[in-house]
Amino acid sequence: MQIRTQQAIAPCQDCSHTSKLDQTGMVSVILLVTLPLIVATGIFGWKKYRASVLRRQIATLEKIWRLSFNKEPS
C-alpha cells in the first residue's frame, strides 16, 4: 500500500487579504464619488421640475385672468 502525501499549495494569505482590501477600497471610493453626484443631480432635477410646474401654473392663472378681464364690461 502506497501512502500519498499531498501538500496543499496555499496562496499567500497576506496577498489575498490585501486584494480584498483593495476591492473594498475601490468600492468605497466609487460610492463616495457617485453618491454625491446622484444626490446633486436629483436635487437639481427636482428644482427644475418644480420651476416648470410653477411656470405652467402661472400661465394657466394668467389665461384665466385674461378671460375674466375680457368678459367684464368696463
N, C-alpha and C positions, 0 to 999 in steps of 0.2 A: 504494500500500500504506500502510495506516494503522497506526501503532505505538501500541499501547495501553500506557499505564503504569498499573501497579497499585501502589497504596500499601497496604501491609499495616497494618491498624489493630491494633496490638498493645496489649493491656491493660497497665496499669501493672504492671511486674514486681514492684515493691515491694508493691503491693496483693495480688497473688496469693500472694506469699511469706508475708505476714502472715496471710492467711486459712488457709494450710496450717499455719502455726504455731498458730493459734487452734484448728484442728481437732485437731491433735496434743495441744495443751494440754488440750482438753476430754476427749479420750480418756484422757489420763493422770490427770486429776482423777477421772474416773468409775472408772477402775481402782483408784486409791488409796483411794477411798471404798468401793467394793463388795467388793474383795478381802478386806479385813479383816472385813467383815460376813459374808461367806460362810465364811471360816475360823472365826470365832467361833460362827456358827450350827452348823457341822459339829462343833466341839468340844463345844458344849452338847448337841447331839443325841446324840452318841456317849456322853456321860456319862449321859444319861437312859436310853439303850438299855441300857448296862451295868448300871445300877441296877435296871432292870426284870428283866433276866436274873438278877441276883443274888437279887432277891426271889422269883422263881419257883423258883430252885434251893433256897433256904431253905425255902420252903413244901413242896416235894417231900420234902426231908430230914425236915422235921417230921412229915409224914404217915407216912413210913417209920418214924420213931422211935416214933410213937404206936401204929402197928400192931404193931411188935415188942415194945413195952412191954406192950400188952394181951394178947399171946399168952403171955408168960412168967408162970407162976404165982408168986405172992409167998409 
